[in-house]
Amino acid sequence: MSEPRLWENWGRTTAATPARLAVPRDEADLAAAVATAARDGLRVRAVGAGHSFTPAAVTDGLLVDLQHLRGLEAVERRHDGTARVTVRAGTRLYHLHHLLAAHGLAMTNLGDIDRQTLAGAIGTGTHGTGTRHGGLCTQVSGLRLVGADGTPRTVSADDPPGSPAREDFELSRLGLGTTGVVTAVDLEVVPSFWLRAREEPWPLGRVLEDVEGFATSADHAELYWFPGTRRALTLRNDRLDPDAAADWATGRSGLKGRLRGVRQEARDLVDGELLSNGVFEVANRLATAAPGLTRGLNRLSSRALGARDRVGPSYEIFTHRRRVRFREMEYAVPRGALAGVLRELDAWLRRTSEPVPFPLEVRFAPSDGVWLSPARGRDTAFVAVHQYLRMPYRRWFAAAEAVFLAAGGRPHWGKLHHRTAAHLAEHYPLDDVARVRRAVDPDGVFRNGYTDSVLGLPAGSP
């Protein structure tokens, strides 16, 4: 157990000084730390990589860092090539990619950042894009947790529907850590696959005229739009069948293939590191010093990233390095409302000339049935707005949130927002959530101010 120290998240939007910090070596060590904290009247929160912008991990009690609970525990293969794997909760996603690849396996969908821990990403609703491929929580089939008394338990999608264990599972797979500290996750994974990525600048109007057509134009479609411009950078990733992937992999092994690979790596370095991170950092610093330059900088940025076509293993294509720090708000809106939302945001930005050098990001998700999923019960478009760390963000985010709410939007649990349980009850079964929380954590050990705000207080909570 360590002495108290300041903890701060990646986006520098929240911080905490917990009374205790635990970095358990194994599940038994974790169980003892949690049980002791609960007996001492301390609340408990687990922290991963700190990539949530909300105070989801904040506590003045015991903060648990799961960095040592990492690695692959088990692989159960099926005849169709898919598998169920058990992964320790503190495993970083970028490490998990390689653990799975060593077994010829992959996650079916990923977000575009892979610095998070597996449990943190799942518990806050991390998602990728694709009209047929859900967020990370939809890939979870079981979890192992430690409760407030230090007792481990396992919950699973295989538990009978309507049973207490099944309801525990439904909340635990996306529940902001309110049911206990997750120590391991069962994931449903697929055989390794390769993606062909096509990046092209499109006129923004082309997307707005046929949102559904764009969303379904690839297995995984998304776009980035720089405020004040009429250009969007579209990213469309399609899965290659095994024969085509094998041909590409073989083609990379010969002399010509290696030369092509070197050229692609050089282009990726220029686009991914120099333009997307190095030059982009400079552009944001210029916008900070001289906000009036922002629109011109955005026009340059929107033209700097041109068309390119590349192929690689799924995790290499899905994910990107994000070295420029920012703040972010993201809302899930009905897919049919997307065009109107983007037009409203564009109109506000043009009317106010608010300096926003960061692009808006648009991704898609199918309807799912996860209790607290922002895509619950409807086909969804996710719209994320960002602002550079050194620039004011509150006015822009407040305006964007008003547009999102008018469209029936739901906030991402790990991104900045101002919704409370009173607002969110119309979107989620918060009575069921409260019942499960009360059953598994009657003393409220795993509560904090954020969970109280967005999920409400279970009846009878102290």
RANORMO-V489991 format. One line per field, one symbol per residue. ss: DSSP state (@ for helix, = for strand, . for the rest). burial: + if it has 16 or more other C-alpha atoms within 10 Angstrom, else -. A space follows every 10 residues. Layout:
ss = ???
burial = ???
This chain:
ss = .=...===.. ....===..= ==....@@@@ @@@@@@@@@. ...====... .......... .====..... .======... ..======.. .=@@@@@@@@ @...==.... ......=@@@ @@@@.....= .....@@@@= ======.... .=====.... ...@@@@@@@ @@........ ========== =..======= ===@@@@@@. @@@@@....= =====..... =========. .@@@@@@@@@ @...@@@@@@ @@@@@@@@@@ @@@@@@@@@@ @@@@@@@@@. @@@@@@@@@@ @@@@...=== ===@@@@@.. .....===== ====@@@@@@ @@@@@@@@@@ @@.......= =====..=.. .....=...= ========.. ...@@@@@@@ @@@@@@...= =......... @@@@.....@ @@@@@@@@@@ ........@@ @@@@@..... ..
burial = ---+--++++ ++++++++++ ++++--+--+ ++++++++-- -+++++++++ ++++++++++ +++++++-++ ++--+----- -+++++++++ ++++-++-++ +---++++++ ++++++++++ ++++++++++ +-++++++++ ++++++++++ -+-++++--- ---+++++++ ++++++++++ ++++++++++ ++++++++++ ++-+--++-- +--++--+++ +++++++++- ++++++++++ ----+--++- -+-------- +--+---+-+ +++-+++-++ +-++++++-- +--++-+++- ++--+----+ +++++-++++ ----++++++ +++++-++-- ++-+++-++- ---+++++++ ++++++++-+ ++++++++++ +++++++++- +-+--++--+ +-+++-+-++ +++++++--- +--+--++-+ --++++++-+ ++++++++-+ +--+++++-- --
